[in-house]
């Protein structure tokens, strides 16, 4: 099976644009995305399939190759789930 890679700077910008949590900043999103490989390895296949459904809107195959359209809202959801917990301020 092949490897899939995405430039993190563009991906981080996409997630920031769709961010539903104002306290989740660029550094938090970058840290979450950096942990993605480790998280992926820890998931069982059913959970990996769920993550793919959250992230991928459409895959188009042509003579030129594959085009993968990502769900930007899914990227934000994954980044939010993976973000380190912030202590609550009383």
N, CA, C and O atoms as a Tinker XYZ file with bonds, in Angstrom:
   360  protein
     1  N      0.844000   -1.172000    0.000000    73     2
     2  CA     0.000000    0.000000    0.000000    64     1     3
     3  C      0.891000    1.237000    0.000000    63     2     4     5
     4  O      1.933000    1.243000    0.655000    81     3
     5  N      0.498000    2.281000   -0.723000    73     3     6
     6  CA     1.307000    3.483000   -0.847000    64     5     7
     7  C      1.185000    4.415000    0.335000    63     6     8     9
     8  O      0.294000    4.285000    1.175000    81     7
     9  N      2.091000    5.345000    0.374000    73     7    10
    10  CA     2.085000    6.363000    1.425000    64     9    11
    11  C      1.361000    7.606000    0.918000    63    10    12    13
    12  O      1.426000    7.912000   -0.273000    81    11
    13  N      0.690000    8.309000    1.783000    73    11    14
    14  CA     0.003000    9.550000    1.448000    64    13    15
    15  C      0.561000   10.633000    2.346000    63    14    16    17
    16  O      0.588000   10.477000    3.567000    81    15
    17  N      1.002000   11.721000    1.760000    73    15    18
    18  CA     1.525000   12.808000    2.587000    64    17    19
    19  C      0.895000   14.121000    2.169000    63    18    20    21
    20  O      0.513000   14.301000    1.012000    81    19
    21  N      0.789000   15.031000    3.114000    73    19    22
    22  CA     0.213000   16.348000    2.895000    64    21    23
    23  C      1.162000   17.367000    3.479000    63    22    24    25
    24  O      1.739000   17.145000    4.543000    81    23
    25  N      1.329000   18.483000    2.790000    73    23    26
    26  CA     2.156000   19.550000    3.354000    64    25    27
    27  C      1.447000   20.104000    4.579000    63    26    28    29
    28  O      0.307000   20.561000    4.503000    81    27
    29  N      2.138000   20.055000    5.701000    73    27    30
    30  CA     1.511000   20.451000    6.966000    64    29    31
    31  C      1.099000   21.913000    6.991000    63    30    32    33
    32  O      0.068000   22.242000    7.579000    81    31
    33  N      1.872000   22.807000    6.368000    73    31    34
    34  CA     1.535000   24.231000    6.437000    64    33    35
    35  C      0.172000   24.498000    5.811000    63    34    36    37
    36  O     -0.631000   25.240000    6.376000    81    35
    37  N     -0.101000   23.901000    4.651000    73    35    38
    38  CA    -1.394000   24.083000    4.006000    64    37    39
    39  C     -2.507000   23.416000    4.776000    63    38    40    41
    40  O     -3.610000   23.956000    4.868000    81    39
    41  N     -2.240000   22.272000    5.321000    73    39    42
    42  CA    -3.224000   21.539000    6.095000    64    41    43
    43  C     -3.568000   22.291000    7.374000    63    42    44    45
    44  O     -4.735000   22.376000    7.757000    81    43
    45  N     -2.561000   22.827000    8.024000    73    43    46
    46  CA    -2.804000   23.610000    9.241000    64    45    47
    47  C     -3.670000   24.816000    8.929000    63    46    48    49
    48  O     -4.584000   25.143000    9.686000    81    47
    49  N     -3.385000   25.477000    7.819000    73    47    50
    50  CA    -4.194000   26.629000    7.414000    64    49    51
    51  C     -5.633000   26.241000    7.146000    63    50    52    53
    52  O     -6.549000   26.981000    7.505000    81    51
    53  N     -5.851000   25.089000    6.518000    73    51    54
    54  CA    -7.208000   24.613000    6.257000    64    53    55
    55  C     -7.948000   24.341000    7.554000    63    54    56    57
    56  O     -9.117000   24.696000    7.699000    81    55
    57  N     -7.267000   23.714000    8.488000    73    55    58
    58  CA    -7.892000   23.410000    9.777000    64    57    59
    59  C     -8.207000   24.700000   10.523000    63    58    60    61
    60  O     -9.278000   24.826000   11.116000    81    59
    61  N     -7.291000   25.653000   10.497000    73    59    62
    62  CA    -7.536000   26.927000   11.171000    64    61    63
    63  C     -8.751000   27.633000   10.591000    63    62    64    65
    64  O     -9.528000   28.245000   11.324000    81    63
    65  N     -8.916000   27.549000    9.276000    73    63    66
    66  CA   -10.057000   28.188000    8.630000    64    65    67
    67  C    -11.383000   27.582000    9.045000    63    66    68    69
    68  O    -12.402000   28.272000    9.037000    81    67
    69  N    -11.394000   26.314000    9.406000    73    67    70
    70  CA   -12.614000   25.608000    9.788000    64    69    71
    71  C    -12.739000   25.424000   11.298000    63    70    72    73
    72  O    -13.687000   24.795000   11.767000    81    71
    73  N    -11.800000   25.961000   12.054000    73    71    74
    74  CA   -11.733000   25.743000   13.497000    64    73    75
    75  C    -12.996000   26.241000   14.191000    63    74    76    77
    76  O    -13.365000   27.408000   14.061000    81    75
    77  N    -13.654000   25.351000   14.926000    73    75    78
    78  CA   -14.857000   25.697000   15.675000    64    77    79
    79  C    -14.549000   26.060000   17.125000    63    78    80    81
    80  O    -15.441000   26.472000   17.866000    81    79
    81  N    -13.290000   25.909000   17.532000    73    79    82
    82  CA   -12.889000   26.231000   18.899000    64    81    83
    83  C    -11.924000   27.403000   18.862000    63    82    84    85
    84  O    -10.779000   27.236000   18.441000    81    83
    85  N    -12.349000   28.578000   19.288000    73    83    86
    86  CA   -11.471000   29.746000   19.217000    64    85    87
    87  C    -10.195000   29.618000   20.044000    63    86    88    89
    88  O     -9.202000   30.279000   19.744000    81    87
    89  N    -10.204000   28.771000   21.088000    73    87    90
    90  CA    -9.008000   28.628000   21.921000    64    89    91
    91  C     -8.027000   27.599000   21.351000    63    90    92    93
    92  O     -6.975000   27.362000   21.944000    81    91
    93  N     -8.354000   26.991000   20.222000    73    91    94
    94  CA    -7.475000   26.022000   19.562000    64    93    95
    95  C     -6.673000   26.772000   18.504000    63    94    96    97
    96  O     -7.183000   27.079000   17.426000    81    95
    97  N     -5.411000   27.064000   18.824000    73    95    98
    98  CA    -4.579000   27.882000   17.949000    64    97    99
    99  C     -3.738000   27.070000   16.992000    63    98   100   101
   100  O     -3.780000   25.840000   16.989000    81    99
   101  N     -2.966000   27.781000   16.173000    73    99   102
   102  CA    -2.131000   27.140000   15.159000    64   101   103
   103  C     -1.130000   26.172000   15.778000    63   102   104   105
   104  O     -0.901000   25.091000   15.236000    81   103
   105  N     -0.528000   26.548000   16.912000    73   103   106
   106  CA     0.448000   25.665000   17.563000    64   105   107
   107  C     -0.214000   24.365000   18.021000    63   106   108   109
   108  O      0.364000   23.288000   17.876000    81   107
   109  N     -1.434000   24.466000   18.576000    73   107   110
   110  CA    -2.164000   23.272000   19.015000    64   109   111
   111  C     -2.487000   22.365000   17.829000    63   110   112   113
   112  O     -2.342000   21.145000   17.911000    81   111
   113  N     -2.925000   22.972000   16.730000    73   111   114
   114  CA    -3.284000   22.201000   15.541000    64   113   115
   115  C     -2.051000   21.533000   14.954000    63   114   116   117
   116  O     -2.100000   20.361000   14.580000    81   115
   117  N     -0.948000   22.266000   14.869000    73   115   118
   118  CA     0.296000   21.685000   14.346000    64   117   119
   119  C      0.763000   20.518000   15.206000    63   118   120   121
   120  O      1.201000   19.494000   14.682000    81   119
   121  N      0.670000   20.671000   16.523000    73   119   122
   122  CA     1.077000   19.593000   17.433000    64   121   123
   123  C      0.177000   18.374000   17.255000    63   122   124   125
   124  O      0.657000   17.240000   17.272000    81   123
   125  N     -1.118000   18.601000   17.084000    73   123   126
   126  CA    -2.051000   17.492000   16.881000    64   125   127
   127  C     -1.747000   16.745000   15.595000    63   126   128   129
   128  O     -1.738000   15.514000   15.571000    81   127
   129  N     -1.496000   17.493000   14.523000    73   127   130
   130  CA    -1.201000   16.854000   13.240000    64   129   131
   131  C      0.122000   16.097000   13.288000    63   130   132   133
   132  O      0.273000   15.068000   12.629000    81   131
   133  N      1.072000   16.595000   14.058000    73   131   134
   134  CA     2.364000   15.912000   14.188000    64   133   135
   135  C      2.199000   14.567000   14.894000    63   134   136   137
   136  O      2.990000   13.651000   14.669000    81   135
   137  N      1.188000   14.441000   15.738000    73   135   138
   138  CA     0.932000   13.199000   16.476000    64   137   139
   139  C      0.080000   12.208000   15.685000    63   138   140   141
   140  O     -0.170000   11.095000   16.146000    81   139
   141  N     -0.368000   12.612000   14.494000    73   139   142
   142  CA    -1.313000   11.798000   13.739000    64   141   143
   143  C     -0.767000   10.408000   13.418000    63   142   144   145
   144  O     -1.492000    9.422000   13.547000    81   143
   145  N      0.494000   10.310000   13.005000    73   143   146
   146  CA     1.069000    9.001000   12.658000    64   145   147
   147  C      1.019000    8.037000   13.840000    63   146   148   149
   148  O      0.646000    6.874000   13.685000    81   147
   149  N      1.397000    8.525000   15.017000    73   147   150
   150  CA     1.366000    7.666000   16.207000    64   149   151
   151  C     -0.063000    7.246000   16.543000    63   150   152   153
   152  O     -0.317000    6.094000   16.895000    81   151
   153  N     -0.995000    8.199000   16.430000    73   151   154
   154  CA    -2.394000    7.899000   16.710000    64   153   155
   155  C     -2.909000    6.856000   15.722000    63   154   156   157
   156  O     -3.606000    5.921000   16.115000    81   155
   157  N     -2.567000    7.013000   14.438000    73   155   158
   158  CA    -3.036000    6.091000   13.397000    64   157   159
   159  C     -2.589000    4.656000   13.686000    63   158   160   161
   160  O     -3.369000    3.714000   13.549000    81   159
   161  N     -1.335000    4.504000   14.085000    73   159   162
   162  CA    -0.791000    3.171000   14.368000    64   161   163
   163  C     -1.505000    2.506000   15.545000    63   162   164   165
   164  O     -1.577000    1.279000   15.613000    81   163
   165  N     -2.028000    3.302000   16.463000    73   163   166
   166  CA    -2.683000    2.767000   17.652000    64   165   167
   167  C     -4.142000    2.373000   17.405000    63   166   168   169
   168  O     -4.739000    1.674000   18.223000    81   167
   169  N     -4.716000    2.813000   16.293000    73   167   170
   170  CA    -6.126000    2.546000   16.017000    64   169   171
   171  C     -6.336000    1.158000   15.424000    63   170   172   173
   172  O     -5.500000    0.653000   14.674000    81   171
   173  N     -7.465000    0.552000   15.774000    73   171   174
   174  CA    -7.854000   -0.703000   15.130000    64   173   175
   175  C     -8.428000   -0.350000   13.749000    63   174   176   177
   176  O     -8.812000    0.797000   13.524000    81   175
   177  N     -8.491000   -1.314000   12.825000    73   175   178
   178  CA    -8.956000   -1.013000   11.464000    64   177   179
   179  C    -10.321000   -0.320000   11.390000    63   178   180   181
   180  O    -10.511000    0.556000   10.547000    81   179
   181  N    -11.258000   -0.686000   12.239000    73   179   182
   182  CA   -12.578000   -0.041000   12.215000    64   181   183
   183  C    -12.471000    1.445000   12.558000    63   182   184   185
   184  O    -13.159000    2.273000   11.961000    81   183
   185  N    -11.609000    1.783000   13.519000    73   183   186
   186  CA   -11.404000    3.185000   13.881000    64   185   187
   187  C    -10.675000    3.928000   12.769000    63   186   188   189
   188  O    -10.977000    5.091000   12.504000    81   187
   189  N     -9.711000    3.267000   12.112000    73   187   190
   190  CA    -9.027000    3.886000   10.981000    64   189   191
   191  C    -10.026000    4.199000    9.870000    63   190   192   193
   192  O     -9.956000    5.265000    9.257000    81   191
   193  N    -10.948000    3.287000    9.608000    73   191   194
   194  CA   -11.969000    3.514000    8.581000    64   193   195
   195  C    -12.841000    4.708000    8.945000    63   194   196   197
   196  O    -13.201000    5.498000    8.072000    81   195
   197  N    -13.182000    4.847000   10.214000    73   195   198
   198  CA   -13.990000    5.991000   10.658000    64   197   199
   199  C    -13.241000    7.299000   10.440000    63   198   200   201
   200  O    -13.832000    8.283000    9.996000    81   199
   201  N    -11.950000    7.320000   10.747000    73   199   202
   202  CA   -11.136000    8.519000   10.543000    64   201   203
   203  C    -11.077000    8.870000    9.058000    63   202   204   205
   204  O    -11.187000   10.040000    8.689000    81   203
   205  N    -10.905000    7.862000    8.212000    73   203   206
   206  CA   -10.868000    8.112000    6.764000    64   205   207
   207  C    -12.193000    8.705000    6.300000    63   206   208   209
   208  O    -12.205000    9.638000    5.497000    81   207
   209  N    -13.308000    8.176000    6.797000    73   207   210
   210  CA   -14.619000    8.731000    6.421000    64   209   211
   211  C    -14.764000   10.171000    6.892000    63   210   212   213
   212  O    -15.399000   10.980000    6.214000    81   211
   213  N    -14.188000   10.503000    8.039000    73   211   214
   214  CA   -14.225000   11.889000    8.522000    64   213   215
   215  C    -13.386000   12.815000    7.649000    63   214   216   217
   216  O    -13.746000   13.973000    7.437000    81   215
   217  N    -12.270000   12.305000    7.145000    73   215   218
   218  CA   -11.302000   13.146000    6.445000    64   217   219
   219  C    -11.487000   13.224000    4.934000    63   218   220   221
   220  O    -11.195000   14.262000    4.340000    81   219
   221  N    -11.960000   12.166000    4.301000    73   219   222
   222  CA   -11.982000   12.110000    2.835000    64   221   223
   223  C    -13.403000   12.303000    2.316000    63   222   224   225
   224  O    -14.314000   11.552000    2.665000    81   223
   225  N    -13.576000   13.325000    1.473000    73   223   226
   226  CA   -14.871000   13.581000    0.855000    64   225   227
   227  C    -15.035000   12.756000   -0.413000    63   226   228   229
   228  O    -16.096000   12.183000   -0.659000    81   227
   229  N    -13.954000   12.699000   -1.232000    73   227   230
   230  CA   -14.048000   11.999000   -2.510000    64   229   231
   231  C    -12.652000   11.659000   -3.008000    63   230   232   233
   232  O    -11.706000   12.421000   -2.803000    81   231
   233  N    -12.532000   10.523000   -3.654000    73   231   234
   234  CA   -11.299000   10.130000   -4.336000    64   233   235
   235  C    -11.656000    9.929000   -5.803000    63   234   236   237
   236  O    -12.550000    9.149000   -6.132000    81   235
   237  N    -10.943000   10.646000   -6.690000    73   235   238
   238  CA   -11.185000   10.547000   -8.122000    64   237   239
   239  C     -9.957000    9.952000   -8.788000    63   238   240   241
   240  O     -8.852000   10.477000   -8.655000    81   239
   241  N    -10.158000    8.849000   -9.509000    73   239   242
   242  CA    -9.064000    8.200000  -10.236000    64   241   243
   243  C     -9.156000    8.578000  -11.711000    63   242   244   245
   244  O    -10.233000    8.544000  -12.308000    81   243
   245  N     -8.017000    8.935000  -12.285000    73   243   246
   246  CA    -7.948000    9.259000  -13.709000    64   245   247
   247  C     -6.623000    8.753000  -14.255000    63   246   248   249
   248  O     -5.803000    8.218000  -13.509000    81   247
   249  N     -6.411000    8.922000  -15.556000    73   247   250
   250  CA    -5.138000    8.526000  -16.156000    64   249   251
   251  C     -3.973000    9.306000  -15.556000    63   250   252   253
   252  O     -2.843000    8.819000  -15.528000    81   251
   253  N     -4.251000   10.519000  -15.074000    73   251   254
   254  CA    -3.208000   11.372000  -14.495000    64   253   255
   255  C     -2.858000   10.975000  -13.065000    63   254   256   257
   256  O     -1.814000   11.382000  -12.555000    81   255
   257  N     -3.710000   10.187000  -12.410000    73   255   258
   258  CA    -3.441000    9.786000  -11.032000    64   257   259
   259  C     -4.689000    9.882000  -10.182000    63   258   260   261
   260  O     -5.808000    9.840000  -10.692000    81   259
   261  N     -4.489000   10.009000   -8.883000    73   259   262
   262  CA    -5.589000   10.118000   -7.929000    64   261   263
   263  C     -5.708000   11.543000   -7.422000    63   262   264   265
   264  O     -4.706000   12.214000   -7.174000    81   263
   265  N     -6.941000   11.997000   -7.271000    73   263   266
   266  CA    -7.211000   13.282000   -6.627000    64   265   267
   267  C     -8.026000   12.987000   -5.377000    63   266   268   269
   268  O     -9.076000   12.348000   -5.450000    81   267
   269  N     -7.544000   13.448000   -4.237000    73   267   270
   270  CA    -8.220000   13.214000   -2.967000    64   269   271
   271  C     -8.760000   14.544000   -2.464000    63   270   272   273
   272  O     -7.998000   15.472000   -2.191000    81   271
   273  N    -10.090000   14.632000   -2.342000    73   271   274
   274  CA   -10.735000   15.826000   -1.796000    64   273   275
   275  C    -10.990000   15.589000   -0.316000    63   274   276   277
   276  O    -11.655000   14.627000    0.067000    81   275
   277  N    -10.450000   16.482000    0.516000    73   275   278
   278  CA   -10.576000   16.333000    1.967000    64   277   279
   279  C    -11.779000   17.096000    2.491000    63   278   280   281
   280  O    -12.179000   18.113000    1.924000    81   279
   281  N    -12.346000   16.602000    3.567000    73   279   282
   282  CA   -13.419000   17.305000    4.283000    64   281   283
   283  C    -12.744000   18.219000    5.303000    63   282   284   285
   284  O    -12.158000   17.750000    6.279000    81   283
   285  N    -12.831000   19.505000    5.070000    73   283   286
   286  CA   -12.174000   20.445000    5.976000    64   285   287
   287  C    -12.767000   20.380000    7.379000    63   286   288   289
   288  O    -12.045000   20.539000    8.364000    81   287
   289  N    -14.072000   20.148000    7.479000    73   287   290
   290  CA   -14.675000   20.041000    8.810000    64   289   291
   291  C    -14.167000   18.800000    9.532000    63   290   292   293
   292  O    -14.066000   18.798000   10.759000    81   291
   293  N    -13.851000   17.757000    8.794000    73   291   294
   294  CA   -13.277000   16.551000    9.392000    64   293   295
   295  C    -11.883000   16.795000    9.930000    63   294   296   297
   296  O    -11.512000   16.270000   10.979000    81   295
   297  N    -11.103000   17.603000    9.199000    73   295   298
   298  CA    -9.761000   17.956000    9.666000    64   297   299
   299  C     -9.836000   18.684000   10.999000    63   298   300   301
   300  O     -9.064000   18.401000   11.915000    81   299
   301  N    -10.767000   19.619000   11.101000    73   299   302
   302  CA   -10.936000   20.352000   12.356000    64   301   303
   303  C    -11.369000   19.445000   13.491000    63   302   304   305
   304  O    -10.915000   19.595000   14.625000    81   303
   305  N    -12.254000   18.496000   13.180000    73   303   306
   306  CA   -12.727000   17.566000   14.208000    64   305   307
   307  C    -11.590000   16.689000   14.714000    63   306   308   309
   308  O    -11.463000   16.464000   15.918000    81   307
   309  N    -10.761000   16.192000   13.794000    73   307   310
   310  CA    -9.625000   15.356000   14.193000    64   309   311
   311  C     -8.636000   16.167000   15.022000    63   310   312   313
   312  O     -8.159000   15.698000   16.055000    81   311
   313  N     -8.326000   17.385000   14.572000    73   311   314
   314  CA    -7.381000   18.226000   15.311000    64   313   315
   315  C     -7.911000   18.545000   16.707000    63   314   316   317
   316  O     -7.151000   18.561000   17.675000    81   315
   317  N     -9.214000   18.797000   16.806000    73   315   318
   318  CA    -9.816000   19.092000   18.107000    64   317   319
   319  C     -9.727000   17.883000   19.035000    63   318   320   321
   320  O     -9.405000   18.028000   20.214000    81   319
   321  N    -10.011000   16.693000   18.509000    73   319   322
   322  CA    -9.944000   15.479000   19.323000    64   321   323
   323  C     -8.529000   15.171000   19.792000    63   322   324   325
   324  O     -8.329000   14.643000   20.886000    81   323
   325  N     -7.550000   15.506000   18.958000    73   323   326
   326  CA    -6.164000   15.177000   19.279000    64   325   327
   327  C     -5.456000   16.271000   20.069000    63   326   328   329
   328  O     -4.354000   16.051000   20.573000    81   327
   329  N     -6.068000   17.442000   20.183000    73   327   330
   330  CA    -5.424000   18.558000   20.876000    64   329   331
   331  C     -5.243000   18.225000   22.351000    63   330   332   333
   332  O     -6.109000   17.601000   22.964000    81   331
   333  N     -4.116000   18.645000   22.915000    73   331   334
   334  CA    -3.909000   18.411000   24.343000    64   333   335
   335  C     -4.961000   19.156000   25.164000    63   334   336   337
   336  O     -5.351000   20.273000   24.826000    81   335
   337  N     -5.406000   18.532000   26.227000    73   335   338
   338  CA    -6.405000   19.161000   27.090000    64   337   339
   339  C     -5.810000   20.385000   27.762000    63   338   340   341
   340  O     -4.684000   20.361000   28.258000    81   339
   341  N     -6.599000   21.462000   27.767000    73   339   342
   342  CA    -6.158000   22.685000   28.434000    64   341   343
   343  C     -6.824000   22.757000   29.799000    63   342   344   345
   344  O     -8.010000   22.454000   29.932000    81   343
   345  N     -6.067000   23.156000   30.808000    73   343   346
   346  CA    -6.668000   23.264000   32.139000    64   345   347
   347  C     -7.729000   24.359000   32.157000    63   346   348   349
   348  O     -7.570000   25.416000   31.546000    81   347
   349  N     -8.813000   24.080000   32.873000    73   347   350
   350  CA    -9.877000   25.071000   32.986000    64   349   351
   351  C     -9.480000   26.131000   33.995000    63   350   352   353
   352  O     -8.881000   25.843000   35.032000    81   351
   353  N     -9.831000   27.368000   33.661000    73   351   354
   354  CA    -9.541000   28.492000   34.544000    64   353   355
   355  C    -10.794000   28.782000   35.353000    63   354   356   357
   356  O    -11.873000   28.971000   34.790000    81   355
   357  N    -10.652000   28.818000   36.666000    73   355   358
   358  CA   -11.808000   29.036000   37.538000    64   357   359
   359  C    -12.091000   30.495000   37.710000    63   358   360
   360  O    -13.032000   30.862000   38.414000    81   359
